[in-house]
Amino acid sequence: MIRKIILLYLIILQCDHRHVCTNALSSIPPLSANVDIDNKARLQKALTGKMILAPLTKGGNLPFRRLCADFGAKVSMSEMIYARSLLKGDPVEKARLRRCPNEETYGVQIATNQIDEGVAAMKMAHRNGADFVDLNCGCPIYEATRRGLGSSLLR
């Protein structure tokens, strides 16, 4: 039963997001003159047309991502990680950085509202094997918005 649920979830993600991901990736502007074009092209190829397991707070933990990768997810993401807590050494946040060996392309979602904290957390994610980082700008949960994170960044 769980296998059917996971496969259905991954199929829905693939159908709903393939077009969106392709369009979004094609419009990524260069961040600076130092952006490595090869890395951008490699990431674009890794994400385009693939099943993507979205970041799931309280659900996208390592065992679940491992299971989803076994059932065909080519791209997976960590649960939302609070940059400030991660940088303070919180063991729960550090555990969310862990990558499973069968995850082909792995991204980390960072929640922050401070540039320096975000950059430091992203560097930490990269050192821990993340292929890309997602800045959380859409989470509506109170725990994030009361801190000025998530969807409150869009105000």
C-alpha positions as CSV (number, residue, x, y, z in Angstrom):
1,M,0.0,0.0,0.0
2,I,2.7,2.5,0.9
3,R,4.5,1.7,-2.3
4,K,1.4,2.6,-4.3
5,I,1.0,5.9,-2.4
6,I,4.6,6.9,-3.0
7,L,4.5,6.0,-6.7
8,L,1.2,8.0,-7.1
9,Y,2.7,11.0,-5.3
10,L,5.8,10.9,-7.5
11,I,3.8,10.6,-10.7
12,I,1.6,13.6,-9.7
13,L,4.8,15.6,-9.0
14,Q,6.3,14.7,-12.3
15,C,3.1,15.6,-14.3
16,D,2.4,18.8,-12.4
17,H,5.9,20.2,-12.3
18,R,7.7,19.2,-15.4
19,H,6.6,22.1,-17.5
20,V,7.0,24.6,-14.6
21,C,10.5,23.4,-13.8
22,T,11.6,23.6,-17.4
23,N,10.3,27.1,-17.8
24,A,11.7,28.3,-14.5
25,L,15.1,26.9,-15.2
26,S,15.4,28.4,-18.6
27,S,14.9,31.9,-17.2
28,I,17.5,31.8,-14.4
29,P,19.6,34.9,-14.7
30,P,23.3,34.8,-14.0
31,L,24.0,35.9,-10.5
32,S,27.4,37.4,-11.3
33,A,30.2,37.2,-13.8
34,N,31.7,34.4,-11.7
35,V,28.8,32.0,-12.2
36,D,30.0,28.8,-13.6
37,I,27.9,28.2,-16.8
38,D,28.8,24.5,-16.9
39,N,27.3,24.0,-13.4
40,K,24.1,25.8,-14.3
41,A,23.8,23.7,-17.4
42,R,24.5,20.5,-15.4
43,L,21.8,21.4,-12.9
44,Q,19.3,22.3,-15.5
45,K,19.8,19.0,-17.2
46,A,19.5,17.2,-13.8
47,L,16.2,18.9,-13.0
48,T,14.4,19.1,-16.4
49,G,11.8,16.5,-16.9
50,K,12.6,14.6,-13.8
51,M,10.4,13.5,-10.9
52,I,11.1,15.9,-8.1
53,L,10.3,15.2,-4.5
54,A,9.4,18.5,-3.0
55,P,10.6,19.6,0.5
56,L,8.1,18.2,3.0
57,T,8.3,19.5,6.5
58,K,7.9,16.7,9.0
59,G,7.8,14.2,6.1
60,G,10.8,14.5,3.8
61,N,13.3,12.9,6.1
62,L,16.1,10.7,5.0
63,P,14.3,7.3,5.2
64,F,11.4,8.6,3.2
65,R,13.6,10.2,0.6
66,R,15.6,6.9,0.3
67,L,12.3,5.0,-0.3
68,C,11.2,7.6,-2.9
69,A,14.6,7.3,-4.7
70,D,14.1,3.5,-4.7
71,F,10.8,4.1,-6.5
72,G,12.1,6.4,-9.1
73,A,12.5,9.9,-7.7
74,K,15.5,11.4,-9.5
75,V,15.6,14.7,-7.6
76,S,14.9,15.1,-3.9
77,M,15.0,17.8,-1.3
78,S,15.6,18.0,2.4
79,E,13.0,19.3,4.8
80,M,13.2,23.0,5.5
81,I,16.3,23.9,7.5
82,Y,16.5,27.0,9.6
83,A,19.8,28.6,8.7
84,R,20.3,30.2,12.1
85,S,19.8,27.0,14.0
86,L,22.0,25.1,11.6
87,L,24.8,27.6,12.1
88,K,24.4,27.3,15.9
89,G,25.1,23.6,15.6
90,D,21.6,22.3,16.2
91,P,21.8,18.5,15.7
92,V,18.3,18.2,14.3
93,E,19.1,20.8,11.6
94,K,22.5,19.2,10.9
95,A,20.8,15.8,10.4
96,R,18.5,17.3,7.8
97,L,21.6,18.0,5.6
98,R,22.4,14.3,5.3
99,R,22.2,12.9,1.8
100,C,21.3,9.3,1.0
101,P,23.7,7.4,-1.3
102,N,20.8,6.6,-3.8
103,E,19.7,10.2,-4.2
104,E,20.8,11.2,-7.8
105,T,20.3,14.9,-7.4
106,Y,19.8,16.3,-3.9
107,G,18.8,19.8,-2.9
108,V,18.6,21.5,0.5
109,Q,15.9,24.0,1.4
110,I,17.1,26.9,3.6
111,A,14.9,29.2,5.5
112,T,16.5,32.5,6.4
113,N,16.0,36.3,6.2
114,Q,19.6,37.3,6.7
115,I,22.0,37.2,3.7
116,D,25.1,36.3,5.7
117,E,23.3,33.4,7.5
118,G,21.9,32.1,4.2
119,V,25.2,32.2,2.4
120,A,26.9,30.4,5.3
121,A,24.1,27.8,5.5
122,M,24.3,27.3,1.7
123,K,28.1,26.7,1.9
124,M,27.5,24.2,4.7
125,A,24.9,22.4,2.5
126,H,27.3,22.3,-0.4
127,R,30.1,20.8,1.8
128,N,27.6,18.2,2.9
129,G,26.8,17.1,-0.7
130,A,23.9,19.2,-1.8
131,D,23.7,19.7,-5.6
132,F,21.6,22.8,-5.2
133,V,19.9,25.0,-2.6
134,D,16.3,26.3,-2.5
135,L,15.6,29.5,-0.5
136,N,12.2,29.0,1.1
137,C,10.0,31.9,0.2
138,G,6.6,30.2,0.3
139,C,6.1,28.4,3.6
140,P,2.9,29.7,5.3
141,I,3.4,27.9,8.6
142,Y,3.3,30.1,11.7
143,E,6.6,28.8,13.0
144,A,8.3,30.2,9.9
145,T,6.3,33.4,9.3
146,R,6.6,34.6,12.9
147,R,10.3,34.6,12.4
148,G,10.1,36.6,9.2
149,L,10.8,33.6,7.1
150,G,9.0,31.6,4.4
151,S,6.1,33.4,2.8
152,S,6.6,36.5,4.9
153,L,9.7,37.2,2.7
154,L,7.3,38.0,-0.1
155,R,5.5,40.9,1.7
